[in-house]
């Protein structure tokens, strides 16, 4: 089983690529952000540590008093130190869970491709885990357009989120392959097919 990492900025269209890999290439897909949210549920590993850092003001108003992602987001995306504090809490725990999932999938031997998607894949040391890392690239203005249209964000919120992430040059430097996801998805799918055939070599016939 090969391990593929997918990373890219918010609004770059990673979700569509993950769907393609899962549905058309039989990949086992783990999204680090979604896993982190699962681990933030009451009683789970991250919940208590996050409350100790940010206080109870980030909780929902009704039982079971879950962490309100909107409230937490307002704090971390306006303060880089707070974002780093959140990452230091969540990322090591998420990584341990992902490593456990990899071992489980290797034993089950049902998939030849295991995909990890994370915004901080490179920064969190996943290069030592992944056989290859792909960066999904879309320019700043197109990402703003997509986020405003699809998620209802305003331009100010988009830029605030972008400023909490590394620039394109950083990802291009450390990624093994860059997917240009700027235009229609048919073009992106062709790039994926070509690179995936190279990546999987004799392990899978696409």
Secondary structure, DSSP 8 states (H G I E B T S, - for coil): -EEEEEEE-TTS-HHHHHHHHHHHH--EEEEHHHHHHHHTSTTSTTHHHHHHHH-GGGB-SSTT--B-HHHHHHHHTS-HHHHHHHHHHHHHHHHHHHHHHHHHHHHHT--SEEEEE-TTTTTTTGGGT-SEEEEEE--HHHHHHHHHHHH---HHHHHHHHTTS--HHHHHHH-SEEEE-SS-HHHHHHHHHHHHHHHHGGG---
